[in-house]
Amino acid sequence: MTSLDKPTTPGSTPATHAAAEPGEDQKAVTQAALFNAFGGIRGTVETMLPGLLFVMIYTFNRDVKMSAIAAGAVAVALVIVRLLRKDTVKHAFSGVFGVGVGVAFALFTGTAKGFYLPGMIYGAGLGVAFTLSALVGFPLLGVVLGPVFKENLSWRTRNPGRKKAYTKASLAWGLIFIAKYAILFPLYWWGDATQLGWVLIALKLPPMVLAVYFTWVFLAKAPPPIDVIAEWEAQEEAEKAAKAAAARENGV
């Protein structure tokens, strides 16, 4: 079987199509794919709600245990609702995992800041990972979004325009995340837990929206993705047809 990140033939139609200029249809497809990949409005709400509930409860009663348990319960409830509706649960599960780790830290340390620390470390780590991946020429965003666009890793060797776009987008994500946590960690060390919580909530959505916007701008201007899944399926069909033709010729 031919590798999915290499052309099946030098003049294959998908590779030629990848060199075409991007149009309005591609921009719309890119926008829809990014919207779904990052959870859309519902995924955003599910990501923000447990943390917002924790901050609100802790602001009013300063009870770390009650705040943590309420946040964890809401995160689990959101997953259950998705399961009952038979919706995709990948974003909800990632959210409940993050909240669960935060709840465990909060209950273990007995401080509200413990709830925020795991997520902050994870986010800062992502910022560094995105930046380094762009600098070494293997942009992390391409690895994440390649399957979404059915191109897998074909952009690495067959579509230099998209590799460049993924590199720019990964660098944007990295710098935005690093800037975000450059604000938050001083608050964690020297600020009040309630202040930190509200600033975290305030900075939850805008940096993400900005990063996704930059991703859309770069990818919308890049060449279209090479659908390696369609190539693979076409090759499978061609092999089946060749075998059937050979069998007929041999009188089988």
PEKA-V793659 format. One record per helix or strand of 3 or more residues. SS is the DSSP state (@ for helix, = for strand). FROM is the first residue (numbers start at 1). TO is the last residue. Records with the same first field share a line. If there is no record, write none. Layout:
SS = FROM-TO + FROM-TO
This chain:
@ = 13-18 + 24-37 + 40-61 + 64-84 + 90-109 + 112-135 + 140-146 + 154-156 + 160-190 + 193-221 + 228-249
